[in-house]
Amino acid sequence: MAAPVVDAEYLKQIEKARRDLRVLISFKNCAPIMLRLAWHDAGTYDAKTNTGGPNGSIRSEEEYMHGANNGLKIAIDFCEEVKAKHPKITYADLHQLAGVVAVEVTGGPTIDFVPGRKDSLVSPKEGRLPNAKRGL
C-alpha cells in the first residue's frame, strides 16, 4: 500500500483525530491498552529484513490473535470509532497517534507526532515482539 500524502488536509485530519482520541481515551479510561496497541504494532520491526513495525497490520485477525496481542482487539475497535470520522488517516498513523495521546492524557509530555506511515496487512510471524523477560 502506498504511503499517505501528508499535505495540509492530512495534517488537519491528524489534529482532529488527536482531539477525538483525547476524548475517547479520557472517557473510556483506556490509555494503557492504547499505548500497548501502539507498542505491539511497532514492536514487530525487524531491522535485518526491514519488515514489521508500525504499519497498522495489527488490525488483521491473523496478528491480533497472536498470544502476545491478547485483548488488543478492544483497542483496535476503539480506534475504528476515530477512523470512521477520519478515513484518510492510515491505520499505521492512527495506532501510533493513539499511543502518543495515551501518554499525554495520563500526564506525560506532549509528543511531537510525525505522520506518514503506510498501511500493510502483511502480519509478521508470531513471536516477533521483544521478550520482556530476556536478560533477567
JOVEN-V748659 format. One line per field, one symbol per residue. ss: DSSP state (H for helix, E for strand, C for the rest). A space follows every 50 residues. Layout:
ss->???
This chain:
ss->CCCCCCCHHHHHHHHHHHHHHHHHHHHHCCHHHHHHHHHHHHCCCECCCC ECCCCCHHHCHHHHCCHHHCCCHHHHHHHHHHHHHCCCCCHHHHHHHHHH HHHHHCCCCCCCCCCCCCCCCCCCCCCCCCCCCCCC
